[in-house]
Amino acid sequence: MRFEVLRGKKREEILGYLQEEFGVDPEFFSDYCLLRSGNRIWLASRDICEKGRPESFPAEAVGLSFLRVGKGLKLTTSGAQFLGSRIKKRIMDVGEDELARLLSGLDLRGEGEGYVVFRFRGDVIGIGRFVDGRVKNMIPKSRRIPLKELSG
């Protein structure tokens, strides 16, 4: 897999997106570099980009899978959890019943547009997207727990 270090305008566009959509201060990323491989953007220590040659790493992954690139950018669940309290916008605080629905793979009701970060008692749980009067649950299946296991 080949990695492209995102610098200059490409990096600024991504940091601008994170600031605009989620209220994350771009200064937070001063100790990190962004790398792109295929449809993923990875977040890694700045040292990886300054001291290594990530373009030629014979690796499947470098750092944290941070964003996906498609029709636009999508923050990954791991990326949202890494940012945690640095996320200041597009937050949906959920209660226990909603948490159980999310962890079992169900959607929530909600109006809005774009992506939202689910948070329970201050902790980021995952990502959702507003679609037709609901919030589509985008928490990876590998992180879900069936309702029967949650109820004991």
C-alpha positions in Angstrom: 0.0 0.0 0.0 1.3 3.5 -0.8 0.9 6.4 1.5 0.8 10.0 0.4 1.7 12.6 3.0 -0.9 15.3 2.9 0.7 18.7 3.1 -0.2 22.3 2.2 -3.6 22.9 0.7 -4.7 19.3 1.0 -3.9 19.2 4.8 -5.6 22.7 5.3 -8.8 21.5 3.5 -9.1 18.5 5.9 -8.3 20.6 9.0 -10.8 23.2 7.8 -13.5 20.5 7.4 -12.9 19.2 10.9 -13.1 22.8 12.3 -16.2 23.7 10.3 -18.1 20.5 10.9 -17.0 19.4 14.4 -15.4 22.5 15.9 -12.0 20.9 16.3 -9.2 23.4 16.6 -6.6 22.9 13.8 -3.8 23.7 16.2 -4.4 20.3 17.8 -3.0 18.6 14.8 0.4 20.3 15.0 2.0 17.1 16.4 0.4 14.9 13.8 0.6 14.2 10.1 -2.1 13.1 7.7 -1.5 10.3 5.2 -3.8 9.1 2.4 -3.9 5.6 1.0 -6.8 4.7 -1.2 -10.1 6.0 0.3 -8.6 6.4 3.8 -6.8 9.1 5.6 -4.6 8.1 8.5 -3.5 10.2 11.4 0.1 9.5 12.6 2.8 11.1 14.8 4.5 13.9 13.0 7.8 12.0 13.5 6.6 9.3 11.1 6.4 11.9 8.3 9.5 13.9 9.3 11.9 11.0 10.1 10.6 8.2 7.9 9.5 7.9 4.3 5.8 6.9 4.7 5.4 7.0 0.9 7.4 3.8 0.7 6.3 2.0 3.9 5.5 -1.7 3.1 2.5 -1.6 5.5 -1.2 -1.9 5.4 -1.8 0.8 8.0 0.2 3.7 9.5 -1.3 5.3 12.6 -5.0 5.6 13.2 -7.7 5.2 10.5 -9.1 8.7 10.8 -11.3 9.7 7.8 -12.8 7.9 4.8 -13.0 9.6 1.5 -16.0 9.1 -0.8 -18.5 11.7 -1.9 -17.1 13.7 0.9 -15.1 13.1 4.1 -16.4 10.9 6.9 -14.8 10.8 10.3 -14.3 7.2 11.5 -15.5 6.0 14.8 -11.9 5.6 15.9 -11.1 9.1 14.7 -14.1 10.5 16.7 -13.1 8.7 19.8 -9.6 9.9 19.5 -10.7 13.5 19.2 -13.2 13.0 22.1 -13.8 16.3 24.0 -12.1 18.3 21.3 -15.3 17.8 19.2 -17.4 20.9 20.0 -20.1 20.7 17.3 -22.5 18.1 15.8 -22.8 16.2 19.1 -25.8 14.1 20.0 -25.8 13.2 23.7 -27.7 9.9 24.2 -29.2 8.3 27.2 -29.1 4.6 28.2 -32.1 3.6 26.0 -30.6 5.3 23.0 -27.2 3.8 23.8 -28.7 0.3 23.9 -30.3 0.9 20.5 -27.0 2.2 19.0 -25.0 -0.7 20.3 -27.5 -3.2 18.9 -27.2 -1.6 15.5 -30.5 0.3 15.4 -31.0 3.9 14.2 -32.4 6.8 16.2 -35.0 9.4 15.4 -33.7 12.8 14.6 -33.8 15.8 12.2 -30.8 17.5 10.8 -28.2 17.1 8.0 -24.8 15.7 7.7 -22.9 13.7 10.3 -23.3 13.7 14.0 -21.1 12.3 16.9 -22.9 10.2 19.4 -21.8 10.8 23.0 -22.8 9.0 26.2 -21.9 10.6 29.6 -19.2 12.6 27.9 -17.6 9.7 26.0 -17.8 9.4 22.2 -19.6 6.3 21.1 -19.6 6.7 17.4 -20.9 8.4 14.3 -24.3 8.8 12.7 -25.7 10.5 9.7 -29.1 12.3 9.3 -31.2 10.6 6.7 -35.0 11.1 6.2 -36.0 11.9 9.7 -33.7 9.5 11.4 -30.1 9.3 12.4 -28.5 6.3 10.6 -26.2 4.4 13.0 -22.7 4.1 11.5 -21.1 2.4 14.4 -19.1 -0.5 13.0 -20.7 -4.0 13.4 -17.6 -5.2 15.1 -18.3 -2.7 18.0 -22.0 -3.6 18.4 -23.6 -5.7 21.1 -26.9 -7.5 20.6 -29.7 -6.2 22.8 -30.1 -9.6 24.5 -26.5 -9.4 25.8 -27.1 -5.8 27.1 -30.2 -6.8 29.1 -28.3 -9.6 30.9 
